[in-house]
Amino acid sequence: MIVENHLTLWNQVTLNIMNVQRSMHPIDENSHTYELSYSTLLYTIRGRARLMVDGVEHQMGNGYVFHAGSGSVLTILDITDHLEYYAIQYNASLPQPCSPDLLQLMTSTEPFEIHYGFVVSHPARLLLSLSRMEQEWARPEAMAKLQVKSWFYQFICELMGELQQQQLEQASPDLVLQAARYMDEHYADPITADTLAALLNCSPRTIQRMFNKRLELGPIDYLMQIRIDKAKELLSRTNEGLKDISEAIGYMDSYYFSRLFKRYTGVSPSTYRDSMQHARRTEVENMDVNAFNWEAVDRENQGSSDPLHAAIRRSLRSIIHLKGEVVLQHRPEKIAVLDPQFLDHMLALGEQPAGSVMVTGDLTGYPEYLMGKLRKFQPLGTLDEPDLDALRDLEPDLIICTEFQKNIYESLTYIAPTIMLERNRDWRETLRIFGRILGKKHEAEQVLQQYKHKISGLKSSLATKLHGQSVTLIRPRENSIRLHTSVHRTAAILYRDLGLYPPKLAVDRKRTSSLISLDGLPELDADHYFLLTDHKCKAWSDEIQTTTTWKSLRAVQHHQIYHAKASIWIAYYGPIALNQVVDQVAEVFLDAK
């Protein structure tokens, strides 16, 4: 809106005042709808309500002025405080004939038809004009009507001056900013969407929609981020107990707070505190470097036109990992992964790595089941020995490694920001972290929901089919047999997700596996065996299956041994691989193909 253009046209038009009215509405849940026959100016003297004009929402409050064109449909609703306002209806047109330039300016500017609204800074002069207009409009004399027009022009002059003073702002009161500031100051208080709506005189649905549009998250999600940020500060800088920290940020239930903290950050509060302390002790500057970048962005944005830059900054991806915390200010485009299982997570989210290591000793080097999905990427050595020169040449935006690379972690941080994830972390949590990194949290949740839906149907079908028969997972390794126990991450798919029963020897709460001899197999005595094999131990696996001990097993005699690829079941612990594991179980027991 260019105020000078408006002033030019106001100086040229023929003006007729059609009505001057002062209206009042008590607190009311009903709506009041009007179809405007003329251009209209509203000025709120007091009270609060929502104003809908042609489907666009505004907030009426003290000192709020709004302009609407003829033919507009205006609805006042949700009056939460006694509402009083002026309404001036007028008709303005250019005298004929007039210059083509003036006609063109009228067409392009449409000052009497456009919608705009804002809160005035100096209401006294505007109120004086409105009060005089009301008084004169009540009188029948022609002189009074001329006086009305005179005071109306005075009102327009003051209005245009306000627009110039406010740098041409055409917005209603910034509800998102007001709500954000309130939560910043009162984060420890009980706050709900209803609380915010009552404070701002709008509906909970309105504040939710406005937050989502402005920040891409809801008001309660924003509040949670504030509280988590405060908790992180207290955890890293004090020795306060979890209960005290929880209460200090607004959560009376410390157990609920712990679950919320882990869901949001990916780690428990105690793990976060240990991580921050370890980062300082070892003088690994990963977290501090990113904190410096954070402050630099803050200084850079202090002159920003959007006062919510701090709130927007809060919604940046903050990733807590084994070596501290990294704040990703931008979505990384070139990601190097130093564990091939992360290929699975990225591909499941429709993303490609820029580079990856391979598994030492694997014939193909990379997951065979993923090769059809992978496009061109840079080989970066092996899982055990990443090629740092190749990594430097790649110039990644982000490196993702595991504790396998703890001895070279500091070297990695000199190449690019580096996140160290726990290799044996539950694949669901890892996928959520990748969702945060890639800006695909919604897609990650979709993958998890699809998996949940799949196993929920299978679980009951398997229970009906197997009637409590035991299932075990073994892997021939170096002249012995590895039994994967009930807490092993893949065995947990069988026992926890699919509800299958482990044999007694496979039940363990601490060890993920145990070694048993060939002669000890009969003691295991499971009804069904998944036999995991790979090329490295294929000879030993083949030899075992020729022995009398093996052939005497009840499961062998009943043809209840099922061969499976160790690479998919064990090595590549991601959603694509584990869906294949579940599919194989369904195929074995339910003939599902």
N, C-alpha and C positions, 0 to 999 in steps of 0.2 A: 504494500500500500504506500504510494508516494503522496505524501500530504500536500505538496505543492500543486499537484494535478487536481486534487479535490478542491483546494482553495480557488483555483482558477475557475472551475465549473460552478462552485457556489456563488462566485461573483457574477456569473453570467445568466443564471437560470431565473425563470419566473417561478415564484414560490407561492403556494397556497397552504395555509395551516388548516387541516381538516378537523382536528380534535385535540384537546388537551385534557387529560384525565388523571386524577390521582386515585389509585386503586389500593384496596386492602384485602388481605386474605388471612383468616385465622390459621392456626396450626391445623393441618388437614392432610389426610392421606389420599384424598381424591385428586384427580387431575382436572385442569382447566385449559381447554383448547380453544384457540382463536385462529381464524383464517384472516390474514391481514389484507385489507382492500387497498391500503396505501403504504408507502414507506413509513417505518416506525422507529422511534428512539425510545428505549426503556431506560429508566434510571432508578436503581434500588435505593430507597432511603434507609430501610432497616429490614431485618429478617433474613432468612435463608431458605432457598428452594432450588430444585433442579429446573433448568430451562432447556427444553428440547425444541430446536428449530430445524425443520426439514431433516429430522433424524440425527442431528448433531447436538451433543450435549454441552451445556454451559452451566456454571454455578452462579446463581444469583446471591449476592451478599451486599453488605453496606458499601456504597460507593461504586457499585458495578454498573457500567453503562453498556448497552447493547443496541446495535443497529441491525434492522432486518428490512429486506425489500418487499415490495407489494407482491401479493400472491403467496407469501410464505405461510406455513402452518406452524403456529407457536403453541407449545404446551407447557404449562407450569405444573409441577408435581413435586411430591415429597416435601411439602412445606413443614420444616422442622422448627421454625421460629416465626412468630407473627410477621407476615410479609407486607411491606408497604412500598409502592413504587409509582413513579410517574410514567405515563405513556403519551408521547406526542406523535400524532399522525400527520403526515404532510404529503404534498404532491409537488414535484419540481420538474420543470421541463425547459429545454432551450427555446428561446424565442426564434421564430422563423421570419425571414431567412437568417441563417448564420453561416459562418465560415466553414469550409470543409475541414480545416484543422480542428476546429472546436467540435464538430460532429465526430471526427475520428477519436478525439480525446474522450468524448462521452462514451463512445462504443467500447473503447479499450479499458476505461477506468470504472464505469458504472458506479459512481459514488453513492447513488440513491437506491441501488438494488443489492449491493453486496452485504454480506453478514460480517460483522466484526464486534468484538467486545473486549473490555479491559476494566481494571479497577483504577479509578482516578486517584491522583496523588493529592490534589488540592480541591476537595469537593465544595468548599464554601461558596466560591464564585458561581459554580454550576447550579448549586441549590438556590442561590439568590435569583438567578434567571428563571429557573423552573417555578419558584414560588410566585414571582411577578406574572409569569405567563398564566398560571392557574387563576390568579386574582382577576386579571384582565379578561380572560376567556369567559368568566362568569357574567361579565357585563354585556348588555346587548348593543351598546353603541358602536358605530363604525370606527370611532377613534380608538376604542378598546381593542378592536381586532388589529388595527395597525400597530398598536403598542405590543400586542402579542407577537406580531411578526418581527418587531424591533428586538424584543427580548429573545426571540428564537435565534436571530442572527448573532446576538451576543453569546448565547449558549453554544452555537456552532463555532464561534471564534475561540471560546474557552476549550471546547472539545478538541479542535484541531491543534491548539497549543499543547494540550495534554499529550496528544499522540506524538507530536514532535519531541516533547520533553522525555517521553518514555521510549525514544528511539524507534518509533513506529511499531511498538509491540501491539499485536492484535490477538492476544490470548486471554482466555479466562484465567482466574487464579490457578496457580500451579499446584494442583492437589497432590501430585506425586511428590513434589519437593516438600510440601508441608508435612505429608505423612512420613517421608523419609527422615526429615529433621526431628519430628516427634519421636520416632523409634530410635534414632541415634541418641537422644537425650534420656529416653525412658525405657531402654531395652530390658532393664531388670524388672519392670512392672508387668502385671498380667495384661497382655495385648491380644486382641482378636480382630478379625476383619470387621466385626460389628462395632468394636471399640473405635477403630479408625473412622468407620463410616459415620458414627455419631459425632465424633469430633469435627469432621469435615462437612457435615450436613449433606451427605450423599448416601447412596445405597452401597452395601457391601459388594454387590455385583459391579457397580461403577468403578470403585477403587481397584477391584481385582482386574478389570479390563484395562484400566489406564496404566496400571503397573506393568501388565504384560506387554502392552503396546510400547511403553517407554523403555523398560529394562529387560524385557523378555523373561520376567519371573514375577511371581505374585508377591503381595505385601508381606505375607507370613513367611514366605521363602526368604525375602529380604531381611526380615527380623531375625530369622534363624542364622543367616550369614553374619549379621552383626554380633549375635551372641556367640557364635563359633569363633569369630575373630577375637572377641574379648577373652574367651576361654583359652585360646591358643596363646595369647599374650600372658595370661596368668600362669598357664602351665609352664611356659618357657622361662618366665622371669621370677617366679616365686616357688616356694615349697608348700603352698597351701594345699590342704587335702581336697580330694575330689568333691566331697559333700559341700565344703565351703565355696569352692569355685562354682559348682552347679547352682547353688542358691544365689551367688553374687551376680549371675547372668540371667536369672529369671526362671530356673528350673528347680522346683522343690524336690523332685525325684531324681537322685543322682544316677540311679540305674537307667532311667529313661534318657537322661542326658548322655550317659556313656554310649548307649546304642545309637542315639542321634549323632553324636560326634563321630563315631566310627562310620556310620552310613554316609555322612557328608564328606569326611576327610579320607576314609579308607583305612584308618588305623584307630586303635583305642586311645583314650587320653593318656594312659600310662606309657604306651609305646611312643606317642608323640613327644611326651616330656623326655623320655630316654633319648629319642632321636635328636632333639634340639640340644640336649646336654652333650651328647656324643659329638655332634657337629662342632660345638664350641671347644670341647676338649682336644679334639684332633686338628683343630684349626682348618677344617675343610670349609672353605668360604662359600660353598654353593648357596646356602640359604641367605647369607649376608649379602652376597653379590646381587641376588635377586631382590632383596630388600632395598638395596641401594637403587636398583633400577626402578623399583616401585616409587621411591621418593622422588627420583628424577622425573618420572611421569607426572607426579603430583605437582612439582614445581612448574613443569611445562604447561600443565592444564589450569594453573591458577587464574589465568586470564581467559579461560574458556567461556564462551557465551552460555554454555549449559551448566547451571549451578549444580547439577546432579553428577558431575564427573566422578566425584568420590563414590557415589552409589554405583555408577556404571563400572568403575574400577573394581568394586567389590565382587562383581559378577564374573571377573576374569577367572580363568581356570587356575586354581591353587592346588598343586599336587604335592601331597606329603608322601615321602618315600623313606627308605632305610637310611639315607644320609642327610635328611633335612627336609626342606620345602622349596619348591620351585613355583614361581608365579608366571604362568605363560600369558604374556600380554597379547600375543597373536596366535592364531592357529598355526602350528608348525606344518610346513609343506613338505619338507624333506626329513624323514625320520629314519634313523639307523637303529636296527634292533640287533642286540648281541645275544639273543637266544631265539632259536628257530620257532619255539612255541608261540612267540609273539606274532609270527607271520599269520598264524591261525586267527588270532584276535583281530588283527587289522583287516584281514580279508573278510571276516564275518561281518565287519562294519562297512564293507564296500570300499576299503582303502588299500593302497599299495605302499609297501616300504620302499625307501630309496636305496637301502642296502641291508644285507643280513649276513650273519655268519652261518656256517654249516655245522652239522653234527660230526664230530671226529669219528671216523671209522664207518660212517653210514655209506653204503654203496652209492646212493644217489646224491648224497650231500645235503639235499633239502627234502622236506616232506613230499613223498611221492603223491599223496592224495591231494596235495595243493598245487602241483605243478601246472595243471590246466588252468588254474586261476591266476597264477603269477605272471606279471608282465616283466619287462626288462628291469633288472635292478643290479646294484653293484655288490659282488661278492666281497666279504670283509673278513676272510680267514675262517677260523673255526671257533666253536664254542669255547674250547680250552685256550686257544691262542688267537685272539682277534688281531687283525692286521691294522695297526695304528696308522701306517702310511696311507693305506687305502682309505681309511676313515677320514684322514685329513684331506685327501684329494676330493672326497665326496662333498665336504663342506656341509654337513647336515645342520638343520635347525635344532634338532633334538636327538639325543642318544638315549636309548632305553636299554638298560642292562640288568643283571641280577647279581646276587652275591658271588656268583662264579667269577666275576670280574672285580672283586673288592681290592685286589692288589694293584690294579691299574686304574682305579676309579679317579684318582686325582689327575692322572694324565688325560683321562677322558674329558674331565671338566674344562681342560685348557682348549679342547677342540670345539666343544659345544656344550650348552646346558645338558646335564645328565641326570636321569632319573634311575635309581636303583630299586627294582621291585623284588619282592621275595619270590623265588622260583616256585616254591610249593604252595603259594597262596591259593586259596579257593579260586577256581577259574572264573566264577561269577564276579568276585570282587575285582579281579584283574581286568575283566571286560568292562566293568563300570569305570575303572581308571582310564582305560583307553577311550571310553566314551567321553570322559571329561577332557582328555588331551585333544581329541579330534573334534570336539564340539558336536558329538553325536550321542549325547546322553539318552535321547529318546530312542534312537536306533538300538542302542545297547539294551535298553529295557524291553524293546520288542523281541530281540533275540532271546532274552531270558524268559519272557512270557511264553514264547513259542515252545521253548524247551520244557517249561513247567507244565504246559498243556499236554505235551507229548507224554511225559512220564506219569502224569496223573492218570491218564487212560490206561497206560501199560501196567501200572502197579496193581490195580485190581484184577486185571486179566491174568497176570503172572501168578498172583496169589491163588486164584481159582485153579489154574493149570497145575501148579507145582505142589500144592497142599503141604507146604512146609519142608519140602526136600531141600537139602543143603547144596550150595553152589560155592566153588572156590576158584581162586585165581593163582596159578603157579607159572614160574618162568625158569627153565633150566639155565643155570649160570655157573660156568667154571667148575665143573665136576661136583656141583651140588644143585639143589633146587630151592629157588626163592619162593617163599609163600608170602603173598601180599595180604596183610592183615586187614581187619575191619576199619582201621583208621587211615589206611593208605588212600591217597586222593582218588585213584581210579576204582579201587575196591569199594570206596564209599558210594560210587555211582550205583554199584550193584546192590549194596546193602541199605544205604540210606535213601537214595532216590527211587530205586525200583522195588525196595522192600523184600529182597531175597534174603535167605538165611545162610549165614556162614557156618562152617563146621566149627567145633569147639576149639581146635588148635588155631583157627584164624581169628579168634576173638581176642583183641588186644587194645588197650586204651593208650598205650605209650609208643610202642614200636610200630613202624609202618610196614615192616617185613621181618621175616626170620628165615634162617637157612635150615633146611631139613635134608637128610640123606635119602638116597634112593630106598634104602631099607626102611626108612621111617614113613614112607608114603602110605603103607597100609593103615598106620595109626591115624592118619588124617581122615581117611574113610569118608570122603564127600560123595554125594549122589551125582554131582555134575562138576566137571572141570573145564575151565577155560585155560588152554595151554598156550602161553605166549611165546613166540619164537622170533628170532631175527637171524640174519646171516652169520653173525659172529659166533653164536653158540648152536648153530644148526646141527653140526656133527654130533655134539653131545646130546642134543634133543633127540636126534634120530636114534642114537645108541640106547638111550633110556627106553624108548618104545619097543626095543627088541628084547628086553629083559623079561625074565619070568616074573619078577616082582611087579613090573608094570602090567603085564598081561593078566595078573591075578586080581588086579583091582576091580572092584564091583562095577565102577563106572565104565571101565574099559569093556568089560564083558557085556554091559548093556548099551554099548555104543553111545556113551554120554560124555565123550571127550570132544571138545570143540576148539579147533585151531584158530588162533587170532594173531594179528600182527602186533608185535611189541611196540613198533614205532607209533602206531595209532593209539594203542591202549595206554602206553606209558610215556613215550618221549614227548609227544606233542599235545600238551595238556591245554586245549582250547576248545571253543564251542563247536567248531566244525568236526574235529576229531571225536569229541565226546558224543555228539549226535550220531556219528557212525557206530560208536560203541553201543549206544542204546538201540540203534537199528539192528545190529548184529544179534544182540540179546533177544530182541523181539522175533527175529527170523529163526533163531535156534529153538526157542520155546513155543512160539505161537505160529510158526510157519508164515510170518509176516514178511513179505518181500515188496 
